[in-house]
Amino acid sequence: MSRLSRFVQVPETHLPCGRVVPAFEVSQFLCVKWIVDGHLGEANRMVSPAGPLPSNPAAHVQAASMADLPPWTWITYLQAVRACEASGWKLIRESQWLAIAHNVARRGENWTGGEVGAGRLLQGLHKASVDQPSAGLLMPHSTKESRWKTLSNSHRICDFGGNAWSWIHDDIQGAPDGTARIIEPHSISLTTAPYPPREQGMGIRPTDRRAWDGRALIRGGAWRGGKDAGAFAIYAARVPFGYRSVGFRATRAITGERA
């Protein structure tokens, strides 16, 4: 499974608040479903996010990172955590998301104007040009919906903003299980974005105190989010429910494998 999934390295990142996020690997795409055949011990076929579960009782479904299928949505927060763990990975942490967001925001090629701060930070699929979360292979009709962002090490990541929201394990102010609690206006989750909410491609972001107990953070925005979508977009969704517009992204320790 790991050899089939695409991951990219994220360098050690110093956030504007001074926090250092160690280097890690992140799934290049929003995670999709993959059926693992229990008899063969190998991942042997993919299913659509709404597809049937395998008839083989020894088979099971786990997460994969590849361009061929739409993101795995209609999945709850805890199901996303377990899906990552079944593949030997972890659900992306809030600190890791911030590390990627700041890394790509410091690169001119990720801005519509070609320079940092010029125009808007690329927002991916966000103009309702599609009617559902789309596979990584889909090419947008407009360059304003470019789905790829480039990291400082020249690795590229798809849909980091737009297409579908991502469930987030909150390791900054969350509960031990990663679900959300109270988020204060001075939290680095809200204050370190370079521009105000919904401006210059930042996406939606509250500026006041939020009591998000019973919810989990979501980030990135969706295919029809408009100005709400973006690399710094943050909101929360109820833990027990799955949503059409919410998927997830995985991380793992650095392995040395290249995407």
Beta strands, then each sheet from edge to edge (+ up, - down):
strand 1: 7-10
strand 2: 13-14
strand 3: 20-21
strand 4: 24-27
strand 5: 32-37
strand 6: 42-46
strand 7: 60-64
strand 8: 90-91
strand 9: 148-150
strand 10: 156-158
strand 11: 165-168
strand 12: 182-183
strand 13: 210-211
strand 14: 215-219
strand 15: 234-238
strand 16: 246-248
strand 17: 250-252
sheet 1: 1+ 4- 17+ 8-
sheet 2: 2+ 3-
sheet 3: 6+ 5- 7+
sheet 4: 9+ 10-
sheet 5: 15+ 14- 11+ 16+
sheet 6: 12+ 13-
end
